[in-house]
Amino acid sequence: MEPSKREQHAVLACVATERNRQDLRWGGPEHDDRHDVSDWIFYLRTQLSNLAYASEKAMDDEAYEASVRFILVKIAALAVAAIESHDRLIARLAEALAKPTPAEAIRKCGEVVERNSAAFEAVSHVSPSA
């Protein structure tokens, strides 16, 4: 594996570890799915503010350098949580839209009855062959 891919895998492993930590702390999908886009924006902005503060401090204090990376990983994991939650929402909406409404179900039943009635009438008018 080329060095840049190894680095990418290492970073993504850190993000996945942070994502798992978040799920354990906050309760996973059940908790995440209670948030809407405006909530996720707020959480990401909060972390971005933390990043801005840590990066300013890192210029004068090397101890903040580790904080910058840690916050970047938190931001990435938070973005992953938002994407996962959004994908589940879209899947639930698609599933709900795929289910017929009661009116559609009644209409479809009516169509089936009409087709079967027409087929029955066509067959019943045919005289039996000798």
HELIX and SHEET records of a PDB file:
HELIX    1   1 PRO A    3  TRP A   26  1                                  24    
HELIX    2   2 PRO A   29  ASP A   32  1                                   4    
HELIX    3   3 VAL A   37  ASP A   60  1                                  24    
HELIX    4   4 ALA A   63  ALA A   98  1                                  36    
HELIX    5   5 PRO A  102  SER A  124  1                                  23    
END                                                                             
